[in-house]
Amino acid sequence: MAALEAFGAIGLCVAGIAYAVRATRLAGAGRPLPSWRLACFAAGLVVLGIAIASPLEALAEELIVGHMVQHLLIIDIAALLIVLGLTGPMLQPLLAIRWLRWIRALAHPVVSFSLWAAILYLWHVPALYQAATFDSPLLHAVEHASFFFAGIGIWLSLVGPLPKPAWFGTGAKVVYVIAVRLVGTVLANVLMWSGTPIYPDYEPFQIARGVDPLADQGWAGIVMMFESTAVTVAVLTWLFLLWARQDIERQELLDYAADRGVELEPDRAGRAVAAGQAERLRERIGSTEP
C-alpha cells in the first residue's frame, strides 16, 4: 500500500506541475487564469492528497465511517475543486490528443450520471468493497481512481467548461442534482438502517477500537447523508442565483437590441448568456447600424 501511496503522491505532483506550466503559458499569451481558479485546483490536489496519502487512509481500513469520509472527499470535494480550476484553454492540449478526446463525453449529463451511479453502487457491493479494502491494494487504487473520475464527470456536467447539450439548461441541472443526490441517499439509508453488518470483514478492527459494527456502519450513512444534503443545498442555491443572473443578462440584451433597432430572438439571447457570450453578442449588436 505504501508504494501505491507514493505513486499517488507523485501523480499529484505531476498534475500540479503540468497545471502550473500550462497556466504560466496562458498568462504569457495574455490569457491568465483567475486567481480563484488557481486556488481551487491547488486546493483540490491537497484534498485528494489528504484522502489517499494521509492517516485517513489507515482509518479507512479499520472503520467504515473513515472509508466513507475518504470516498466523499475524493468523489465530491476534490473533484469539484479540480473542475473549478479548469477552463477551456487549460484543457485544450489534453483535448487535442486523440486518445483523450473521450474526456468530452464526461460533460454529457446522461453519461456522467450513469457512470457515477454505476461506480457508486458497484464498489459498495460487499464482496468487491471488502476485497478492495483488505485484499488488494491495486484494486483499492482502482476504486479510488474510478470514484475520482466519476466525480469529475458529475462536476464537469454542472460547472465545467466543456460544451453541454442544448437541453441541459438551469431547470434540467436542478433535476440532475436532485437525481444524483437521491441515488446517494438510497445507499446512505441502507447503511443507516440495515439491521446486520454489510461489511463483516471490518468487525475485528471495529471491536479493537471499541466501536459497535452497526454503529460504525450507521455513522457512515449519516455522514454520507449530511454531506449530500449540504452539497445539494449549496448547488441548488448556486443554480438559483445563476438562473437569476442569466435572466437579468438576457433581458438586458433584449432591451439593448431593441434600443438599437436590432431584432433579437429571446432564445438566441438566452443561448448567448448560458454560453458566457453575452458581452460578445452585445458588441455585435452595438456594431450594427441602427
Secondary structure, DSSP 8 states (H G I E B T S, - for coil): -HHHHHHHHHHHHHHHHHHHHHHHHHHHTT----HHHHHHHHHHHHHHHHHHSSHHHHHHTT-HHHHHHHHHIIIIIIHHHHHHT--HHHHHHHHTSGGGGGGGGGGSHHHHHHHHHHHHHHTTSHHHHHIIIII-HHHHHHHHHHHHHHHHHHHHHHH-SS---TT--HHHHHHHHHHHHHHHHHHHHHHHH-SS-S-GGGHHHHHHTT--HHHHHHHHHHHHHHHHHHHHHHHHHHHHHHHHHHHHHHHHHHHHHHHTT----HHHHHHHHHTT-HHHHHHHHHTS--
